[in-house]
Amino acid sequence: MYAILKTGGKQYKVQAGDVIRVEKLMKDIGSEFDLTEVLCVSGDETYVGEPVLSNAKVTVVVTNQAKAPKVIVFKKKRRQGYRRLKGHRQLYTELFVKSITAPNGETVNADSKPHVFDPVKREERLKKIAEEKAADKKSAAKKPAAKKTATKKKTKRS
């Protein structure tokens, strides 16, 4: 069974167990909620909404909230001395599709469980790695070389 849902001004075709990236939603990581703007559900029977289906929903779990890779925006007019360079990173929310419910009550659940990203654990992991690198640098630091003593030149005296 699949569903076509609308969120953030875009439409997504999803199945139970899929992970999708949508425009940022103001939800907590790990929270579970229903998306009710379902445009179409297809399985044994196909239901098409006008524009949305009533009694149809897609249950999702928020697994991550982050920024997408940087997009470079560069504008230039030749021979005019006009150049503008800007970058943009779009905020997104990653959703795990837990179940899809059709208007007739038929429900399809995901076989796997959502992998929820925990930013606190990630920070702890990064701190631990940084501490290990710092300890390696201290132990691998070279001892300063001993200074060579300059020998005096012998001069001929006549």
DAVEN-V239529 format. One record per backbone hydrogen bond with DSSP energy under -0.5 kcal/mol. NH is the residue of the N-H (numbers start at 0). CO is the residue of the C=O. E is the energy in kcal/mol with one decimal. If there is no record, write none. Layout:
nh=NH co=CO e=E
nh=NH co=CO e=E
//
This chain:
nh=1 co=41 e=-2.5
nh=2 co=13 e=-2.5
nh=3 co=39 e=-2.7
nh=4 co=2 e=-0.6
nh=4 co=11 e=-2.6
nh=5 co=36 e=-2.3
nh=6 co=9 e=-2.3
nh=9 co=6 e=-1.4
nh=11 co=4 e=-2.6
nh=13 co=2 e=-2.9
nh=13 co=11 e=-0.6
nh=15 co=0 e=-0.6
nh=16 co=96 e=-2.9
nh=17 co=14 e=-2.0
nh=19 co=94 e=-2.6
nh=21 co=19 e=-0.5
nh=21 co=92 e=-2.7
nh=23 co=90 e=-1.0
nh=26 co=24 e=-2.0
nh=29 co=61 e=-2.7
nh=30 co=27 e=-1.8
nh=32 co=59 e=-2.2
nh=34 co=57 e=-3.0
nh=35 co=33 e=-0.6
nh=37 co=35 e=-2.0
nh=38 co=3 e=-2.8
nh=38 co=36 e=-0.6
nh=39 co=3 e=-1.4
nh=40 co=46 e=-2.3
nh=41 co=1 e=-2.8
nh=42 co=44 e=-1.5
nh=46 co=40 e=-3.2
nh=48 co=38 e=-2.8
nh=49 co=51 e=-0.9
nh=52 co=37 e=-2.9
nh=55 co=52 e=-0.6
nh=56 co=100 e=-1.7
nh=57 co=34 e=-2.0
nh=58 co=98 e=-2.4
nh=59 co=32 e=-2.8
nh=59 co=57 e=-0.5
nh=60 co=95 e=-2.1
nh=61 co=30 e=-2.4
nh=62 co=60 e=-0.6
nh=62 co=93 e=-2.6
nh=63 co=93 e=-1.2
nh=65 co=91 e=-1.8
nh=67 co=89 e=-3.0
nh=70 co=87 e=-2.6
nh=71 co=69 e=-0.5
nh=72 co=85 e=-3.7
nh=73 co=71 e=-0.6
nh=74 co=83 e=-2.6
nh=76 co=81 e=-1.9
nh=79 co=76 e=-1.5
nh=81 co=76 e=-0.9
nh=82 co=80 e=-0.6
nh=83 co=74 e=-2.4
nh=85 co=72 e=-2.9
nh=87 co=70 e=-1.7
nh=91 co=65 e=-2.7
nh=92 co=21 e=-2.4
nh=93 co=63 e=-3.1
nh=94 co=19 e=-3.2
nh=94 co=92 e=-0.5
nh=95 co=60 e=-2.7
nh=96 co=17 e=-3.0
nh=96 co=94 e=-0.5
nh=97 co=58 e=-2.4
nh=97 co=95 e=-0.8
nh=98 co=58 e=-1.6
nh=99 co=107 e=-2.2
nh=100 co=56 e=-2.9
nh=101 co=105 e=-3.1
nh=104 co=101 e=-1.8
nh=107 co=99 e=-2.3
nh=109 co=97 e=-2.4
nh=115 co=113 e=-0.9
nh=116 co=62 e=-3.1
nh=118 co=116 e=-0.6
nh=121 co=117 e=-1.7
nh=122 co=118 e=-2.0
nh=123 co=119 e=-2.0
nh=124 co=120 e=-2.3
nh=125 co=121 e=-2.5
nh=126 co=122 e=-2.3
nh=127 co=123 e=-2.2
nh=128 co=124 e=-2.2
nh=129 co=125 e=-2.3
nh=130 co=126 e=-2.4
nh=131 co=127 e=-2.1
nh=132 co=128 e=-2.2
nh=133 co=129 e=-2.2
nh=134 co=130 e=-2.3
nh=135 co=131 e=-2.1
nh=136 co=132 e=-2.1
nh=137 co=133 e=-2.0
nh=138 co=134 e=-2.0
nh=139 co=135 e=-1.9
nh=140 co=136 e=-0.5
nh=140 co=137 e=-0.7
nh=154 co=152 e=-0.5
nh=157 co=155 e=-0.5
//
